[in-house]
């Protein structure tokens, strides 16, 4: 994987458009399999489930703001993108990779996940 993350700068230097064209041709499942090291910790930053706002929902596993361990890639869903198998509090489940973030930036899995999340959010 390239260590050049110029595309992630706020400046409009054309790097993002060039990188996006590259990403659009990428076989994400194969690329992620090659570039991620399992298991790794993520925080769920997005969750389109309206149940999150119901009483007690925040206590359920795999919800917005929760830290969980990604233990593997599962499938590429047409609507939700790449799904990952996660573990939290001795339970396993599945969440979209586009809903999570790896912290800190120095983690080797930060950039592969970041590239996927940015691509997924900007695809047509």
N, C-alpha and C positions, 0 to 999 in steps of 0.2 A: 504494500500500500504506500502511496506517495505521502511524504511528510509535508507537502505543500498544501496549506489550507488557506491560501490567499482568497479563495472564493468566499470565505466566511467573513471577510472584512466588510465594514459598512460602506466603504468607498465603491463607487460605480466604475469598476475598471474592466468590465466585460468578462472577468474570470468566472463569475457565477454562471453566465449563459453558456460559456464553453464547457464548464464542468457539468452543467445540467444536460447538455447534449450527450456527453459521455455516459452519465448515469442512466439516461433514458434507454440506452442500448444494453445496459448491464443486466445479466442474469443475477438478480439479487440473492436468491436462495444459495446459489453456488458461491457467489462472492462473499456473502456473510459467513458461510460455512468455512471458507478459507481464512477469513480475516478476524473472526471472533474467537476468543478463548473462553471456554466454559468451565465452571460456572462463573457468573459475574453478577454484581449487585446493581440494581437500578431503582429509580424512584419513579412512580407513575405520576406524570405531569399532566396528562389529558385523560378524560373519561367522559364519553358521550352518554353514559347511562344516567337517565333522570333519577333513578333510584338513589343516587348519591345524596340527594337532598332530603330524603325521607329519614325520620328518626331512626337511629341505630345503624344506618347504612355505613357510616364511616368506620364502624367497628368490624365490618365484614372484611375478609381478606381480599387483596388485589384491587383495592380502591384508590382513588385519587389521593396523592400524598404519601402513600405507603411505600416502604422499601421492601423489595423482594429479590430473590435470587433467580436469575435466568439460568435454567439448566439445559435448554436446548431449543433448536428451531423446530417448528411443527409443520406448518403449511403456509402456502401463499393464498390467502382468501381474496376473492375478487373485490369485495367491498372494504375489508379491513386491512388488507395487505398481509405482510409476513406476521404470522402469529408465533409467539414464543411460549414455551412451557416454563412456568414460574413456580417457585415454592415460597410460601410465607406461613409462618407459625404451624409447621408440620402438615400443611395442606398444599396440594398442587392445583394449578389451574392454568388458564391460557389468557394472554392479553396481547393486543396488537403491539408490535415493536414500535410503531409510530407514536404510541402513547407514553413511551418511557424515555428517561434520560440517564446517562451514566455520569457519575461524579466521582472524583474530580476530573478535570481535563487531562491530567497526567495518566489516567487509567488507559491502558492499551486499547480498551474497547470503546473509549469515548468517541473517537473520530469515525470508526465504521458505523456506529449507531447514529451519530449525528448526521453523517452523509445520507443514510437511509431516511431518517426523519425529515430532513430538509427536502430531499427528492420527493418523498411521499406527499408532503404538504403542498408542493408546488406543481405536481403533475396535473395534467388536464383530465 
